[in-house]
């Protein structure tokens, strides 16, 4: 439900959103990797289009939010979380308008859950606070470490 989903949904809803970013690999359409990797620029263009109110681009992020909600509801049966809060990591949370669209879609399927953007505010323990001060460590890496420890100790 990350950038690959954004590309697939954009192609389904409005292929023109991907103009200049795609390449054919045999019969398979993909985001160009040669001569330059276009995945990040493509995602940035999709997010910018959503920020500017392009209807299909907005719908891409609403649908990703809906899918996140469905997965979150199903995870309740697998991991039995004791909180109604879900944190989202990655590039999508860095743009408030895009995160708002994700949250809008999320709430349509899981109004009982809260979707929050991850940031350094998650640093609650001494180790986490030390990592948050380390410029080489991103919030996503930080989240992965915390998640790995949670599942390792469960």
N, C-alpha and C positions, 0 to 999 in steps of 0.2 A: 504494500500500500504506500510505497514511497514513490521515488521518481519514475520507476518503470510503470507503475499504475497511472501516474499523471500522463505519461506519453500515450499509453493505450487508450485511456479515456479521451484524451484530446483527439486522437486519431478517429475514435468512434463518433465523437460529438461534432468536431469541426476540423477536418484534416488540414485546412489552411493554417491552423495554429502552429503546425510543424514545418511550414514552408522554410526551406533553407537549412533544416537540421537533419533531414533524413537521407538514407542511402539504401539502395537495394542490395541485398546479399542473397543472390539467387532469386528465389521467389519471396523472400522474407524482407519486409520493410523494417528497418531499424534506425536508431539514431546514429548519425555518422560518427565514425571514429578516426577516419583518415581524411585528409591529412592532419586534422585536429579533432580531438575528442569533443564532441558537441553536446554531451549530456548536460553538463552544468550550464552552458549558455542557453540550451533549450529550456531547461527548467526555469532559469531566471526569466526568460521571455514569457513563459506560461504564467509565472507568478505576476510579472509586470502587467500582462494583459488582464489578469483577474483584478489586480489593484485598480486598473483603469476602467473596470466594469464591463469588460467584454463578456457577454452572456455565456458562451460555451466554456470559456476559461473559468468563470465563476463556478459553473456546474461541475467542472472537473474536480475542484477542491471540495465542493459540497458532497459529491459522491464518495470521495476518499474519506471524508468525515463519517458518512453513513456506514461505510465498510468498517471503519475503525470501531464504530459503535457495536456492530454485529459481532465482531471478534471479541470486544470487551465483554459483551454479555455472555458469550460462549465460554470465555476464560473463567468466569465465575464458577462454572461447574467443574473446571479442572484444577484451579489453584486456590479457590475459596478465599479471595482477598477480604480483608476486614475493613476495607475503606471503599468509599464511593468515588475516589479521585483517581484519575488516570493521567499520567504525565506523558507528554509527547515531546520527542527529541527530534532534532534535525533542522534542515533548512526551512521547512514549512513554518516553523514557529518564529523565525526571525523577521517575518513580515506580518505586522498586525492584521492587515486586511485579509491575507491568505489564511491566517490562523482563525480569524472570525468566520470565514466561509467553512473551514473544516469543522469548527465548533457548531455552526448552524446545522450542517448535515448530521453531525454526531448527535445533537439533541433531538433530531426527528426520530431516531431509533432508540436512544438511551437517555431519556430525560431524567432518569433517576441517577445518572452518573455525571461526574464533573470531569471535563477535559481541560487540563492546564498546560501551558507551555513550560518546558523545563528551562531552568537557568541556574545560576550560582546560588540562588536562594535554597536549593536543595541540600546545601552543605550544612549538615547538622552535627556531625561527629568531628572530633579532632582530626582524624585522618581525612575526612571529606573536606574540611576547611583548609587543610594543608594542600590537598590536590587542587582546590579551587584557586589557590594563589599561584599555582604553577602554570606559567604561560603555555607550556608544551602540552598540557592536558585540556582537552575540549570537554564541554558539557556532555556531549554524546559519549565520549570515552568514560567519563565519570559515571554516567548512567549505566553503561555496560558493566562497569566494575561492580557497582552496587547491585545490579540485577544478578550478576554471576554469584556474588556472595550470598544473596538471598536464596537462590536456588541451591547453592552448594550446602547451605546450612539447614535447608528445609528437610 
